[in-house]
Amino acid sequence: MPPPIGATSWAPQPTITSTADAYICAFNINDRSHWVCYLGGTSGESGYDVRVQGSNIYVLGQTQSSNFPCFSELGAYNDNSYNGVADAFLARFNSNFTVLWSTYFGGSAADVSAWNGLAISPLNDDVYIVGTVNNPSMQSTGFPLQPHSNGLAYFDGTLDPGRNGFIAHFKGGTDALRWCTYFGAHDSEHYVEAVTVDKSGFVYIAGESASPALPVMSSPNYAYYQSGIQANDGQDNDCFVAMFKPVDDVMDWCTYFGGNAGNLAERIRTLVAKEGALFAGGITSKYSDLASFFPLQNNGIPGSFYDDVFGDPSSPTQDIFLTKFCTPWSDIDDGGEKSIRHLSGEGTFEFRCWSYDAALFVQGVAEGEELRCFATDGRLVWVERSRSSGGSIQTLDVAQLSPGVYTLVLSSGAHGSFLVP
């Protein structure tokens, strides 16, 4: 199908170039195909995820082609060389279907992006991808690890035999790589299979792990915490969920989730952050009637779906599950709330901030401390001194601010951002 007027096809690629190419298809409001284009080289591609934010269309997938069509962008992460076995790829189109940027992503091992491995932050358009590095021989080189410039973010640069999960963070608008790390423990296999970002910029990842040594972390903001793996023989996998703070990628919560699965692994395959909660979907298996356990919980709301019977005669060893986790903002009425952000500085200092209509509420700031508000271009917007003790809530007037993201800086060094819709 030819592109619509004003659009540019993929370099162009109107026909398939291998036994399997990725493809992109756009539909109009009448559910009719509006534009289709293949995406790939001559050795095979798979398209796994697509996300739209504003005028940008991002596509994530996997390639085994040494001639995948890469398009460099000034200031972006650009890797135009196939690194071997398999690489992830990431591409960005504009709303006219013109390709703006595409790149390989990976090292010399088989680097596989996840099927639900792409998310865009509604806070600042930053892009996150997740996946797995398959490294059975410990010979992988060249994976684009990058610690965060703040020195505080989670970082694991150790590649282990078997399979290692990974997370990468790209800056919105420029596609520059801000942070990239392996995720897991150093004694077993891990898969990172899903990522999502909520409206406040919190980043959630999930997947499966066979290790009892994940970097678990409880958090007062999250009610659920499972400190250890529940696999019945120490070899089967449990699910895991982890959360990272907005912008600075500091891990704030990590938990196992699962029961005594049998020889079929438990895994979370999809995540959605919505209405102040985190929804996760996946599969679980059953070892035996007596030995199995799964953290079922009925929410007690009349009419809500709930099924506590495992499997059915056609599939006696496997079932799908859906769960809802509380997030830091689940206890706040969403009826008129415009924006909520958790802000933190160095050390143990931590405070909360949320906005409602034309007011900004700040809690946890010492009395007399100076609060400076900056626009994204660095302009100082206003200066105020805290009139409340650390435990009470102070209200600040933000009615004069234009819509956008602002940075609040305290004289103690703590800082963070809030959104004026």
N, C-alpha and C positions, 0 to 999 in steps of 0.2 A: 504494500500500500504506500503510495507516495505521501510525503509529509504535507501538512496543510500550508497554505500561503504564509511565507515568512519564516518557516521552520527549516532546520537543517537536519538531514538524516545522518546516520553515524558514518561519516567520512567518505562517501556514503556506503551503507551496507544493506542493500535491499534484499539480498539473498543469503542463505545459510552458507557458511564457509567451512564447516566440518560436520562430523557425525552428530554433534550437539552444540548449539550455540545458545547463549542467554538471549532473551529478547525483552523489549519494553513495549507495552501497549497502553495507550491512553484512550479513555472512553469519554464521550460527551454526556450531558445530563440526561439524554435519552437512552443511555446504556448501549450506544452504538460505538463501534471501534472508530476512533478519530485519527489515530496514528500508530503505526507499528514499525519497529526497527530491530534487526538482529544486532547482537553485541558479542564480538568474539574474534578469535584467530582461527587457526587451522587445526588445532588439536583438542578442542573441546572446552566448553564453558557451561556453568550452571548459574542462573540468577536466583539468589536466595531471598532478598528483601529489598523493598523500595519504600522511601519516605518522602513526603512533600512538606516543606516549610516555606511559607511565603512564595517567592518565585523560583525556589530551588527544588529540583528533583534529584534525590540521591539514590543510587543503585549499588547494592553490595552483592558480590558473588564470588565464585571460584573459577580459576582458569588453569589449564595445563598447556597453554599456547605460548610459544616464545615470541609470537608476533601479535599479541593482543594490542589493540589500538590505544596507545597512551597519548594523552594530551597534557603537556606541562602547563603550569600556571605560575606566574611570578609570585614568590613568597609562599607557595604551597609546598606540601610534601610531594616530591616527584621522584618516582622510581620507575624508570623506563626499561629496566632489564629483568627478564624472567629469571627467578632465583633457583628454580629446580623443583622437580617432583610435582608440586602444585603450589600456587600462590592465591591469596585472596585478591580481589580487585575492588576498587571503589571509584565511582564515577559520579559527576554532577552535571545536570542539564539545567537550562533555564526554562521558563514557562513557554518559550517558543520552540522547545525541543532542540535547542542548539547545545551541543556538548561544550562545556566550559573547562572540564578537568577530568582526567582519568589516570589511574596509577595502579601498578602492582603494589601488593603489601605482603611482605613475608621474608623468610630466609631460605636456606637451602633445603630444609625439610618440607614435608607436606603441610602447608598452612591452610587450614580450612575455616572459612567464615561460617558463622552459625546461621541457621534458617531464619531465626528471628533475632539476628545479630546487629541490627542497625537502629539507632535512635537519635533524634534531634531534640535538643533542649529548647523548650518554648521560652525560656528566660533570655537566652542570648544567641540562639541558633548554632551553638556548638554541636559537633557531631561525635557520636560514640559508636565504635564497632567492637564486637567480641567474636571469639572463635577458639580454635584449638590448634596447637602445633603438634603434629605427629612425629615423634623423634625416637624411634626404637633403637637406633644405633649410637645415640649421643654424638653424632657427627654434624649436627646442624650448626650453621654459622650465618651471620649476616642479618639476623632478625632485628628489626629497627626499634630496639628498646630505647626508652628515653625517660629519665627521672623528671618529675615536675620541677620547674624552676623555683618553687617555694621551699623545696627541701622537706616538706611536711607530708606530702602525699604518700599513699601506699606505694611501695615499689619492691618487686622481687625480680632480680636479674639472673637467677639461677635456673638453667635449663636442665631438666631431669630426663632420664630415659622413660620411654612410654609416651604419654600424652600430657601436654601442659596447656591450660587455658591461657588466654591473653585478653587484655583490654587496651584499647587505644582511644585517645581523645584528640580531636581536631578542632581548631579554632573556627568558629562560624565566620563566613564571609571570605576568609583568606585560605582556608583548608590547610593551614600550617599544623604540623604535629606538635601538640603540647605535652603529651604524656603517653607512654606505652609501657606496659608491664606484663610479666607473666602473673598468673594467679593460681594458687594451689599450695600444696605442701611438697616435700621433697622425698616422699617415700611411696608414691603410688600414682594412679592416673586420675586426671581431672578433665572435665569438659565444661566450658562456659558456653551456654546454648541460648541465652536470651538476655536482652538489655532493654530498659525503658527509662525515661526521665520524666519526673512529674513536673507540674506547672511551676514549682518553686526551684527547680534545677537540681533536685536530689536524683542521683543516678543509682539504679538498682540493676544488679546482675544475678543470674541464677544458672544452675546447671546440675551436674552430678559429680561425685567424688567417691573414690574407694579408700581414701586416706582417713585415718582417725586423727590427723594432725593439721587440719585446716586452721587458719588464723581466726578462730571464732572470737566473737566479741559481743558481749551483752551491751544493751543501751537502755537508759531510763525512758527513752522515747519510743521503745518498741516492747510490746508485752511478750511476744513469743521469743523463746530462746531455748535451743536444744544444743547442749555443749558437746555431745559426743555422737559418733556414728552408731546407728542402730542395726546395721547389717548382721544377720544371724551368725555368719561364720567368719567375719572379719575381711571378707573378700568382695562381697557384693556392694553395690553403690548406694549411697543416700543422696538425696537432693541437698542443695545448699542455696541460700540467698544472702547477698551482701549489699550494703548501701554505702555510697560515697557522697560526701558533702558537695554542694554546688561549687563550681569553678576551681576549688583548690584540691579536689580529688582525695581528701582525707577520709579513710574508712571509718565509719561510725557504728556499724552493726554488721555482724556476720553470724549466721546460724545454720546448723544442719536442719533438715526437715525430712522425716520419713519414718519407716517402720522396719520390721525384720523381713526385708525382701528376700526372695529366693534367688535362683540363678538368672533372673531377668532384672536388670538394674532399674532402680527408681530414678526418674529424671524429671526436671522441670523443663518444658520446651517453649513456654511462652509467658510473657509478663505484660501486664497493663497497669499503669498508675492512673487512677480515676477517682474523683470525689473523695479525696483525702484518704485513700486506701490503695493497697497493692494487691492485685489479683494475679494468681499464678496457676497455670495449668500444666499437667504432665501425666505420667503413667506410673503405676506401681504394680508390683507382683507379689505373690503370696507363697511363702515357704510351706506352711502347713496351718491348719486351723488353730492349733494350740500355740504355735510359736510366733505367729504373725501379730504385728501391732502397727496401727497407723493412727496418727493424731487427728481423728475425726472430731468434729465439733459442730453441733447444730446451733445456729444463731438464734433460734427460738422465735423468729418472726413468722407469723402466720402467712402461709402461701409461699414461703421460700422453698426452693428445691432442696431436698436432703435425701441421700441414699446411703445407708450404712450396711448394705448387703454387697459383699465382694463378688465381682464377676457375674457370669451367666453361663449356662450350659455350653454355649458355643465358644467361650473363651474363659476357661476355668482358672487360668493362671495369671491373668493380667486385667487391669481395669484403669480407667481414666479417673483423675481426681481434679478438683477445682478448689482453691483455697483463697481466703481473703485475709491479708495481714493488716493490722493497724500501722499507720505511719505517724510521724510526730504531730500531724495536724488533724488526726481523725477525731479528736475530741472538741474541735472548734466548729461552730455552726457555719456551714458554707453558704447560707442563704444570702448574705450581703457581703461576705468577705471578698476582697479584691485581690489580695496578694499576701502570701506568708513566706517568710524566709528565716532560716536559722543562721545566725551570724556567729563567727568565732574568731578569736585571735590566738596568739601564741600562749603556751603554758596552760594553766587551768582556767583562765578567764573565758567565760562563755556567757552570752546573753541572747535573749529572744527578741524578735522584732516582727510585727505584722501590721498591715495597713487595712483600714476599714473606711470606706468613703474618702473623706479628705483628711483623715487623721493617721498619724504613724505612732504606733504604740511600742515602747521600748521597755524591757524589763531586765534587771541584772546589772545596771550601771551605777557606779558609786556616786554619791551625792557630791556635787561640785565639779564632776568630770566634764571636760569640754567635748562636745560632739560637733564634728564638722561634716557637712554634706557636700559632695562633689558630683558634678555632672560627668558624663562619659568622656567629654573632651578635656577634663581636668579643671574646669571652672569651679571655684568655690561658690556654692549657692547660698549657704547660710551657716552661722555658728551659734550654738546655744550651749548653756551649761545645765547639767542635770540638776533637777530640783528634788529628786527622790532618792531614797536609799536603795540599795541593791535589790531588795526583795519586792519593792512596790513597782507599780507600772506608771510610766510617765507618758503623757500624750503630747505629741508634737504636731503642729499644723503644717500640712504639706499641700494645702489647697492652691498655693501659688506656683507649684511645680508643674511643668508641662509633662505629658505622658512620656515615660521612658524609664531606664534603669539608673539608679543613683547609688553612690557609694557613701556609706556612713563610716567615718574614721573617729575613733576615740583617742584621747590623749594618752591612754595607757598602751596604745599600739594595736588594740583589737579593731577589726574592720570587717565589713561585709557589704552586701548590696540589698536594695529593696526596689520593688517595682511599683511605679505609679501607672495604672492602666489608662 
